[in-house]
Amino acid sequence: MKVIIIGGGAAGFFAAINIAAKHPDYQVTILEKSSKLLSKVKVSGGGRCNVTNARSKPSELVPFYPRGNKKLHPLFKIFTTTDMVSWLNQRGVETKAEEDQRMFPVTNDSQTIIDCFLNEAKKHEVTILQNEVLTQLEQQDDRWLVHSINKTHEADKVIAATGSSMATWKVLEELGLELTQLVPSLFTFNIKDARIRDLQGISFEEVQVKVAGTKLEEHGPLLITHWGLSGPAVLKLSSRGAYELAEKHYRFDVLINFTGVLKPDDIKKHIQEYTTSNPKRRVINYPLFDLPKRFWERIVNYCGIGSETPFMELSKKHLNKLVEELGQGRYAVDGKSTFKEEFVTAGGIKLSEVDLSTFECKRYPNLYLAGEVLDIDALTGGFNFQACWSAGWVISECV
């Protein structure tokens, strides 16, 4: 039995090594279009690899998948996050959960995951061919011809796991499979604003970010970057609002509550109470709400509050302006930034094209689809990888 996996990423590798482990008599081959293997695994989590999430119940997982959602519930009953943690542990890779429930290898090094996968591939004699760019899939009797720019490969079963690949989507469309609209997901916001200029690297533990004029909002950490705003709060918002923000051509305003959850009246009350206790302290020298000092100084200046002004001399106008900036600062977004290696796309081959109990294509027996090539994507937090692990495992059980 010859099995060809198209794509040397997370879903492709996990499917390949588990198929080879369960079926020693199969010839399993990975075709990777580039010279790099597991590139997203390498850069995930800032190079630490956010391999999965500590949430384990399917009902806890599905809300984190804007595309897929409840359809993935049966999948996560078969192979969930705890199964992945156990799989890694059995192969000598220990993991840890952080406060936000993201999980990483205890080494804090993505190479640990990559080495594990490569060792498993070698152990189970998976053939890996790089720089093999898919050009066509052709069904011939009960076999598949996989055409690449280098040669034509014959296979009994084919698994397409190429992630966000326009070339593969084109090939699959040529087979007649339906594709949903494709738009970027998990991107950062480009913002040029005096309030955050030259403050790159400053982070906030918990903020609320809303897209003005919509119902889109998210909570979480926020990071000021060279180009604007990033961090989990922004990335989650970009994922949930992928289609809506695309319709706006990535030009919209966001309202940011830098205190996290406090309402304007509560922010004002807190400042007034602090003023009562510390009337003579200079406003600029004492950041409230645990805000970073440099950001606090910038906002105080932006509100027109003098550097010598004590809290007791805050005018009503200045107090209201400060409350507004801290509780619902308005920032104009003009474009997005994505990282090529971590690029995630909302959209893909429609889930109705595959049997989600096996991930086999309904129209074409012995053709399987896994990972982001399908219309599945998730919020940041290890969820995208988990969809890859779960689908790869299910396929390995069925081929």
C-alpha positions as CSV (number, residue, x, y, z in Angstrom):
1,M,0.0,0.0,0.0
2,K,1.5,3.3,-1.1
3,V,0.4,6.4,0.8
4,I,1.5,9.9,-0.2
5,I,1.1,12.8,2.1
6,I,1.2,16.2,0.4
7,G,2.7,18.7,2.8
8,G,5.4,18.5,5.4
9,G,3.7,20.5,8.1
10,A,1.9,19.7,11.3
11,A,-1.1,17.8,9.9
12,G,1.0,16.0,7.2
13,F,3.7,14.8,9.5
14,F,1.4,13.7,12.3
15,A,-0.7,11.7,9.8
16,A,2.4,10.2,8.2
17,I,4.2,9.0,11.3
18,N,1.0,7.5,12.8
19,I,0.0,5.8,9.6
20,A,3.5,4.3,9.3
21,A,3.5,3.2,13.0
22,K,0.1,1.5,12.7
23,H,0.8,0.0,9.3
24,P,4.5,-1.2,9.0
25,D,3.8,-2.7,5.6
26,Y,2.7,0.6,4.1
27,Q,5.1,2.7,2.0
28,V,4.5,6.2,3.4
29,T,5.9,9.3,1.7
30,I,5.8,13.0,2.5
31,L,6.0,15.4,-0.4
32,E,7.0,18.9,0.8
33,K,7.1,21.8,-1.6
34,S,9.9,23.7,0.0
35,S,13.2,22.9,1.6
36,K,11.8,23.4,5.1
37,L,9.9,20.9,7.2
38,L,7.4,21.8,10.0
39,S,8.1,25.6,9.5
40,K,5.0,26.7,11.4
41,V,5.9,24.4,14.3
42,K,9.3,26.0,14.3
43,V,8.0,29.6,14.7
44,S,4.9,28.9,16.8
45,G,4.7,30.6,20.2
46,G,7.7,32.7,19.5
47,G,9.9,29.7,18.8
48,R,8.6,27.7,21.9
49,C,5.8,25.9,20.0
50,N,2.3,26.3,21.4
51,V,1.7,22.6,20.8
52,T,-1.8,22.4,22.2
53,N,-4.2,23.7,24.9
54,A,-5.0,22.5,28.4
55,R,-8.7,22.5,27.7
56,S,-9.6,18.9,27.1
57,K,-13.4,18.6,26.8
58,P,-14.7,18.9,23.2
59,S,-17.3,21.3,24.4
60,E,-14.5,23.5,25.7
61,L,-12.6,23.4,22.5
62,V,-15.1,24.0,19.8
63,P,-15.9,27.6,20.7
64,F,-12.3,28.5,19.8
65,Y,-12.9,27.5,16.1
66,P,-14.7,30.3,14.2
67,R,-14.6,28.0,11.2
68,G,-15.4,24.4,12.1
69,N,-17.0,25.0,15.5
70,K,-19.5,22.3,16.5
71,K,-18.8,20.2,13.5
72,L,-15.5,19.3,15.2
73,H,-17.0,18.1,18.4
74,P,-17.0,14.4,17.3
75,L,-13.3,14.8,16.2
76,F,-12.2,16.0,19.6
77,K,-14.0,13.1,21.2
78,I,-11.8,10.7,19.3
79,F,-8.4,12.5,19.8
80,T,-8.3,15.4,22.2
81,T,-5.7,17.6,23.7
82,T,-5.0,15.1,26.6
83,D,-4.4,12.4,23.9
84,M,-1.8,14.6,22.3
85,V,-0.1,15.3,25.6
86,S,0.0,11.6,26.3
87,W,1.3,10.9,22.7
88,L,4.2,13.3,23.2
89,N,4.9,12.1,26.7
90,Q,5.2,8.5,25.5
91,R,7.9,9.7,23.2
92,G,9.9,11.5,25.8
93,V,8.5,15.0,25.3
94,E,7.2,16.6,28.5
95,T,4.7,19.5,28.3
96,K,3.5,22.2,30.6
97,A,0.4,24.4,30.8
98,E,0.7,28.1,31.3
99,E,-1.8,30.3,33.2
100,D,-3.8,31.0,30.0
101,Q,-3.9,27.2,29.3
102,R,-1.6,27.3,26.4
103,M,0.7,24.3,26.4
104,F,4.4,24.1,25.5
105,P,7.2,21.6,25.7
106,V,9.0,22.1,29.0
107,T,12.1,22.9,27.0
108,N,10.5,26.0,25.7
109,D,12.0,25.1,22.4
110,S,10.0,24.2,19.2
111,Q,12.9,22.1,18.0
112,T,11.9,19.5,20.7
113,I,8.7,18.9,18.9
114,I,10.4,18.9,15.5
115,D,13.0,16.4,16.6
116,C,10.3,14.2,18.0
117,F,8.5,14.1,14.7
118,L,11.6,13.6,12.7
119,N,12.8,10.8,14.9
120,E,9.4,9.1,14.6
121,A,9.5,9.5,10.8
122,K,13.0,7.9,10.7
123,K,12.0,5.1,13.1
124,H,9.0,4.1,11.0
125,E,10.8,4.6,7.7
126,V,8.7,7.5,6.3
127,T,10.2,8.8,3.1
128,I,10.5,12.5,3.0
129,L,11.0,14.3,-0.4
130,Q,11.5,18.0,-0.4
131,N,11.1,20.7,-3.1
132,E,8.2,18.6,-4.6
133,V,5.7,21.2,-5.8
134,L,2.2,19.7,-6.5
135,T,0.9,20.5,-9.9
136,Q,-2.0,18.0,-10.4
137,L,-3.9,15.2,-8.8
138,E,-5.2,12.6,-11.2
139,Q,-7.3,9.6,-10.5
140,Q,-6.5,6.5,-12.6
141,D,-8.7,3.5,-12.0
142,D,-8.3,2.8,-8.3
143,R,-5.0,4.6,-7.9
144,W,-3.8,8.2,-7.8
145,L,-1.2,9.9,-9.8
146,V,0.4,12.8,-7.9
147,H,2.1,15.1,-10.3
148,S,4.9,17.4,-9.1
149,I,7.3,19.6,-10.9
150,N,9.9,16.9,-10.5
151,K,8.1,13.7,-11.3
152,T,4.8,11.7,-11.1
153,H,4.2,9.6,-8.0
154,E,1.8,6.7,-7.9
155,A,-0.3,6.1,-4.7
156,D,-3.1,4.0,-3.4
157,K,-4.1,6.7,-0.9
158,V,-3.4,10.5,-0.9
159,I,-3.6,12.9,2.0
160,A,-3.6,16.6,1.2
161,A,-2.3,18.5,4.2
162,T,-0.7,21.6,2.7
163,G,-2.0,24.3,5.0
164,S,-2.8,27.7,3.5
165,S,-1.6,26.8,-0.1
166,M,-3.2,28.6,-3.0
167,A,-1.6,26.1,-5.4
168,T,-3.1,23.1,-3.6
169,W,-6.5,24.8,-3.4
170,K,-6.3,25.3,-7.2
171,V,-5.5,21.6,-7.8
172,L,-8.4,20.5,-5.5
173,E,-10.8,22.9,-7.3
174,E,-9.8,21.3,-10.6
175,L,-11.1,18.1,-9.1
176,G,-14.4,19.8,-8.6
177,L,-14.1,20.4,-4.8
178,E,-15.8,23.5,-3.5
179,L,-13.8,26.2,-1.9
180,T,-15.1,28.9,0.5
181,Q,-14.0,32.5,0.4
182,L,-10.3,32.9,1.5
183,V,-9.3,35.8,3.8
184,P,-6.4,36.2,6.2
185,S,-6.9,35.3,9.9
186,L,-4.6,35.9,12.9
187,F,-3.1,39.2,11.9
188,T,-1.9,42.3,13.7
189,F,-3.3,45.8,13.3
190,N,-1.3,48.5,11.6
191,I,-1.7,51.8,13.6
192,K,0.2,55.0,13.2
193,D,-0.6,57.1,16.3
194,A,1.4,59.5,18.5
195,R,0.1,57.7,21.6
196,I,2.0,54.5,20.9
197,R,4.8,55.8,18.6
198,D,8.2,54.4,19.7
199,L,6.7,52.4,22.5
200,Q,7.2,49.0,20.8
201,G,7.7,46.1,23.2
202,I,5.4,47.5,25.9
203,S,2.8,45.0,26.8
204,F,-0.4,44.9,28.9
205,E,-1.6,41.8,30.8
206,E,-5.4,42.3,30.2
207,V,-7.2,44.7,27.9
208,Q,-10.5,44.8,26.1
209,V,-10.4,45.6,22.4
210,K,-13.6,46.4,20.4
211,V,-14.1,47.1,16.7
212,A,-16.1,50.3,16.7
213,G,-19.5,50.0,15.2
214,T,-19.6,46.2,15.4
215,K,-20.2,43.5,18.0
216,L,-16.6,42.3,17.7
217,E,-14.6,42.4,21.0
218,E,-12.0,40.4,22.7
219,H,-10.0,40.4,26.0
220,G,-6.5,39.4,26.6
221,P,-2.8,40.5,26.6
222,L,-1.9,43.3,24.2
223,L,1.5,44.2,22.7
224,I,2.7,47.5,21.1
225,T,4.8,46.8,18.1
226,H,6.8,48.7,15.5
227,W,3.8,48.7,13.2
228,G,0.9,49.0,15.7
229,L,-0.8,46.5,18.0
230,S,-0.5,42.8,18.4
231,G,-0.8,40.2,21.1
232,P,-3.5,37.6,21.9
233,A,-6.3,40.1,22.2
234,V,-5.7,41.5,18.7
235,L,-5.0,38.1,17.1
236,K,-8.2,36.6,18.6
237,L,-10.2,39.6,17.4
238,S,-8.7,39.2,13.9
239,S,-9.7,35.6,13.8
240,R,-13.3,36.0,14.9
241,G,-13.7,39.0,12.7
242,A,-11.8,37.7,9.7
243,Y,-14.5,38.1,7.1
244,E,-16.0,41.3,8.6
245,L,-12.7,43.0,8.8
246,A,-11.8,41.9,5.2
247,E,-15.1,43.6,4.0
248,K,-13.8,46.8,5.7
249,H,-10.5,46.5,3.7
250,Y,-8.7,46.5,7.1
251,R,-9.6,50.1,7.8
252,F,-11.6,50.6,11.0
253,D,-11.4,52.0,14.5
254,V,-10.7,50.0,17.6
255,L,-11.7,51.1,21.1
256,I,-9.3,49.9,23.8
257,N,-10.0,49.6,27.5
258,F,-6.5,49.5,29.0
259,T,-7.8,48.7,32.5
260,G,-9.3,45.4,31.2
261,V,-12.9,45.3,32.5
262,L,-13.5,48.6,34.4
263,K,-16.3,50.8,33.2
264,P,-15.7,54.6,32.8
265,D,-17.5,55.4,36.1
266,D,-15.3,52.8,37.9
267,I,-12.1,54.2,36.3
268,K,-13.1,57.7,37.4
269,K,-13.9,56.6,40.9
270,H,-10.6,54.8,41.3
271,I,-8.7,58.0,40.2
272,Q,-10.7,60.1,42.6
273,E,-10.1,57.7,45.5
274,Y,-6.4,57.8,44.7
275,T,-6.5,61.6,44.6
276,T,-8.0,61.7,48.1
277,S,-5.3,59.4,49.5
278,N,-2.4,61.0,47.5
279,P,-3.4,64.6,46.6
280,K,0.1,66.0,46.2
281,R,1.6,63.3,44.1
282,R,2.3,64.3,40.5
283,V,0.0,62.5,38.1
284,I,2.8,61.7,35.6
285,N,4.9,59.9,38.2
286,Y,2.3,57.4,39.5
287,P,0.8,55.0,36.9
288,L,-2.5,53.6,38.0
289,F,-4.2,50.3,37.0
290,D,-0.7,48.7,36.9
291,L,-0.1,50.3,33.5
292,P,3.4,50.5,32.1
293,K,5.1,53.7,33.2
294,R,6.2,54.9,29.7
295,F,2.6,54.4,28.4
296,W,1.1,56.2,31.4
297,E,3.4,59.2,30.8
298,R,2.5,59.3,27.1
299,I,-1.2,59.2,27.9
300,V,-1.0,61.8,30.6
301,N,0.9,64.1,28.2
302,Y,-1.6,63.4,25.5
303,C,-4.4,64.4,27.8
304,G,-2.8,67.8,28.3
305,I,-1.9,67.2,31.9
306,G,1.3,69.1,32.9
307,S,4.3,67.2,34.2
308,E,4.1,69.2,37.4
309,T,0.4,68.7,38.0
310,P,-0.6,66.9,41.2
311,F,-3.7,64.7,41.4
312,M,-5.5,67.3,43.5
313,E,-5.2,69.8,40.7
314,L,-6.7,67.6,38.0
315,S,-9.4,69.6,36.2
316,K,-12.7,68.0,35.4
317,K,-11.8,68.3,31.7
318,H,-8.5,66.6,32.2
319,L,-10.0,63.9,34.4
320,N,-12.7,63.0,31.9
321,K,-10.1,62.9,29.1
322,L,-7.9,60.6,31.1
323,V,-10.8,58.3,31.8
324,E,-11.8,58.3,28.1
325,E,-8.2,57.4,27.0
326,L,-7.8,54.6,29.5
327,G,-11.3,53.1,29.2
328,Q,-12.1,53.5,25.5
329,G,-9.1,55.0,23.7
330,R,-10.0,55.2,19.9
331,Y,-7.2,54.1,17.5
332,A,-7.5,54.0,13.7
333,V,-6.4,50.8,12.1
334,D,-5.0,51.2,8.5
335,G,-4.1,47.8,7.3
336,K,-2.8,44.5,8.7
337,S,0.5,42.6,9.1
338,T,0.9,38.9,8.9
339,F,4.0,36.8,9.4
340,K,4.6,34.5,6.4
341,E,5.7,31.5,8.5
342,E,2.6,31.8,10.8
343,F,0.1,32.8,8.2
344,V,-3.4,31.4,8.8
345,T,-6.3,31.6,6.4
346,A,-10.0,31.6,7.1
347,G,-11.6,29.5,4.5
348,G,-10.6,26.4,2.5
349,I,-12.3,23.3,1.1
350,K,-15.8,23.1,2.4
351,L,-16.2,20.7,5.3
352,S,-19.2,19.2,3.5
353,E,-16.8,17.8,1.0
354,V,-15.3,15.4,3.5
355,D,-16.6,12.7,5.9
356,L,-15.5,14.2,9.2
357,S,-15.4,10.8,10.8
358,T,-12.6,9.8,8.5
359,F,-11.6,13.0,6.7
360,E,-12.0,11.1,3.4
361,C,-13.3,13.1,0.5
362,K,-16.9,12.1,-0.3
363,R,-16.4,12.5,-4.1
364,Y,-13.1,10.7,-4.3
365,P,-12.4,7.6,-2.3
366,N,-8.8,7.3,-0.9
367,L,-8.3,11.1,-1.0
368,Y,-8.1,12.6,2.5
369,L,-7.9,16.3,3.5
370,A,-6.4,17.5,6.8
371,G,-5.4,20.8,8.5
372,E,-5.8,24.3,7.1
373,V,-6.4,23.1,3.6
374,L,-10.0,22.6,4.9
375,D,-12.3,25.4,6.1
376,I,-11.0,25.0,9.6
377,D,-9.1,27.7,11.6
378,A,-9.0,28.7,15.2
379,L,-8.0,31.4,17.6
380,T,-4.5,31.6,18.9
381,G,-3.7,29.2,21.8
382,G,-2.6,25.9,20.3
383,F,-6.0,25.2,18.8
384,N,-4.9,25.3,15.1
385,F,-2.3,22.6,15.9
386,Q,-4.8,20.5,17.8
387,A,-7.1,20.4,14.8
388,C,-4.1,19.1,12.8
389,W,-3.2,16.4,15.4
390,S,-6.7,15.2,15.7
391,A,-7.4,15.0,12.0
392,G,-4.0,13.3,11.4
393,W,-4.8,10.7,14.1
394,V,-8.2,10.0,12.7
395,I,-6.8,9.5,9.2
396,S,-4.2,7.1,10.5
397,E,-7.0,5.0,12.0
398,C,-8.9,4.9,8.7
399,V,-6.4,4.5,5.8
